[in-house]
């Protein structure tokens, strides 16, 4: 049997026991500046990666500064798009790197951000399609971070389902979306998206029980894992949050047999 580079890379992002993943995005400072938790990223990284997320997502400048020994148990995803809040339209993203750049840095996947429902949507779709074509050349998996502008996620599950499906149709291997408020409303988002769906974490919630409850509900709806940033790195104990997330996502009660896990899931 011939195994593709895409499959090998995806295996490094997903647990072979649960067929799921806990990803830690730390790409936010490009948009928001030196936010709490990542003001000194060099100091923050050892503590964050000691929590053993299945993958960390960052821009090129941060990836270049992550010591290789910190990634023994963690996959690496390079984020290829960005925009700053200084413009007043930080949700409007443009490409900031290429798949070739990511290959040279030895990453396991790349990601792009698409904001639907804004004037710049057309350009972001074109950028995503360009990255999909590059990924095909390199057998590189693509994570699409998908958001819909114009309201709270709980008020527009249908629009989020549309955006998630659009990302899969474009060729994304994985799709990250915000939670729509209940497993009943989130299930159609996952059902309508033939790529595995990861649930986003959003802003830091002071209620420690809210995040695992939300992730558990997303898993019940069929999510393939969680992609949580600020609720981890802005918490006073990031390792404890990651341990809770890992226990929730990779719970033995919901684990798939290895043969039914990653290869069939993705």
N, C-alpha and C positions, 0 to 999 in steps of 0.2 A: 504494500500500500504506500502510495506517495503522499506525504504530508506537506501541505503548503506552508509558506512562511506566515501567512495570515493566521492559520490555525495555531501554529506554534506560539505566535505572539499573544493571541487571545487566551491561550491556556495560562500564560503568565499573569493575566489580569483577573482570572476567575479561580475560585477555590475548586479543586478537583473533588472535594467531598460534598459541597452543597450546590455546585454549579452556579454560584452567585458571587457578587463582588461588593466590597466596600471601598469606594474611591474617595480620596481626599483632594479636592481642588484648592490650590493656593495661588490662583491666577488673578484674584480680585484686585491687588494693588495697582495693576495697570490702569484700571478704571477708577478706583477709589483713592489711590495714594497709599502711604504707609499707615494702614489701619491697625488698630489694636490686635495683637496676636502675631502680626507679621512685620512689626516695625523694624526689628533686627532679624531678618530671615535666617542669617547664619546661625544665630543662637537658637532660633525656634526649631529649625529642621531636625536636629538630633532628638529632641524631645518628642516631636510629632511622629517621626519615623520609628521611634522606639515603640509606638503603639501599633505598629505593623498593619497599616492599611494595605489592602490588596494592590492599590495603585495610588500614585500621587500625580496630580495634574499641575503643570507649571509652564510658564513661558521660558524661552530659550536662556535668558540671562540668569534665571534662577537654576535651571537644569545644569548649566555649566558649573555651578557652585555647589552642587550636591555631591559629597564624597561618595565614591562608588561603594565603599563598605557599608554605607547606610541603606543601600538598596538590595541587600542580600535577599530579603523576603518581600520586597515591594516592587511592583511594576512601575513603569514610568511612561507618562503620557505628555506629549508636548502640545501646548495650546497654540494654535496658529492664527488666531484672530483677536482683535482688540479695539477698544475705543476708550477715551477718557471722559470722566465727568466734567472736565474743564471746558468741554465743548457745549455742555448743556444737553448733549445727546449721547451720553455714554453707552446707550443701548445700540447705537449704530456702529457696527463692527466692520473692520477691514482686515485683509490678510496682513499678517506681520511675520510670516515665515513660510517655508515650503516643506514638503515631505522629504525632499533631499536633505534639507538642514536637519530634520528630525532623524533621518537614517544615520547621518554623520555623528549625531550625539548618542546613538545607540538606544533609542527609545523603543517601547513596545507598541505604541499606538499614537495617533494624533487626534486632536479635537478642534472643532470650530464652533462658534456661537452664531445662532441665527435668531434674530428677533423678528417675529411675524407681526404684521399689522402696522408697519411704519413705512414712511416714504422710501427708506433705504433698503427695504426688504428685497427688492429686485437685485441690488448689487450683492447682498449677502447670499442670496440663492446662487448667483453666478459664481461667487467665490467658493461656495460649498461644492458646486459641481466641478470646479477646477481641481479642488483638493481630492474629490472622489476619483477623478481621472489619474491624478498623481499616485494615489493610494493603490490603484489597480496595477500601476507599473512596478511598485515596490512590494506588493503583497502586504500593505500596511493597514491595519484596522483603523476605522474612523468612528469617533464618538461625536455626535451632534448634540450640543447643548441648546435646547429649544425653549424659547419663551414667547409669549403672546403679549403685546403691548395693549394697554387700555383698560385694565381692570385687575381685580384680585383673581387668582386662579380658581378659587371656589365658586366664582360667579360665571365662569366660562369653560366648563369641562369640554363642551363640544368643540370650541375653538382650539383648545389644547390638543384634543384628539386629532383634529385636522392638521395641526402643525406637526405633531409626532408622526403621523402617517406621511406627510410631505417629506420629512427628513429621511424616513425609510425609503420612500420612492426615489429620492435623490441618490441613494446608495449608502447611507450611514449604516455601519455595523451595529452600533449601539446608540440609543437615544436617551438623553436626560431631560426630564420635564419636572415642573413644580407639581406638588401634590394638590389635588383638586378638592380636598376637604373630607372625603369619605371613601371607603373602599368601594362602595356602590357606584360612586361617580368616577372613580379612578379605573375601575375594571374596563369600561368601554374604551378608555384611552389606550390601554394595553392590548385589548382585543383588536383594535383597529390598526395597530402598529406591528408589522411582522418582524421588526427588529427588536431585540431585548430592550426593555425600558428600565432606566434607573431613576429613582426618585431623588429630587433635589432637596437640600436642607433648608435653604432660606436664611433669614437673619437670625442672630442668636436669640434663643428663647430662654428666658430665665427659669422656666419650669423644666427641671431635669427629666421629668417623666414624659414630656411632650414629644421629644424627638423619637425615642424608641417606640412609643405608641404609634406615631405616624408611620414610621418605617415598617412596623409589624402589620399595620393596616394595608400599606402599599404592597407588601409581600403577599398578603391574603388575596389581593386583587390580581396578583400575577407578576409583580415587579421582579426584575433580575438582580436587584441590589439597590444600594444607596450611593449617592455622590454628594457628600456633605462637607462643607468647608467651614463657614463661620461658627457653626454650632460646635465645631471641634476646636479650631485654633484660637477662638476667642473665649473659650471656657477656661476656668481656673485650673482644671485638671484634664487636659486634652487626652492623655493616655487612658483615663477612666472612661471618657466618652467613647473613644475608639474601641475599648474593650467591650463596652455595652453594645455598640453597633455590631461588632463582630459576633458577639453572642446571639444577637437578634437575627442577623442576616444568615449566619451559618449554624443556626440552631439544629442539633441532631434530630429533633422531631420533624424537621422539614427538609433534611438533606436528601438528595437524590443519590442513588447508586452511581458509582463513578462512570459506568458505561452509559448512564442516562444523563450525565451532567453536561460538562462544557461542550463537547462536540455537537450534540444535538440541540443544545440550548442556543448556540450562537451560529 
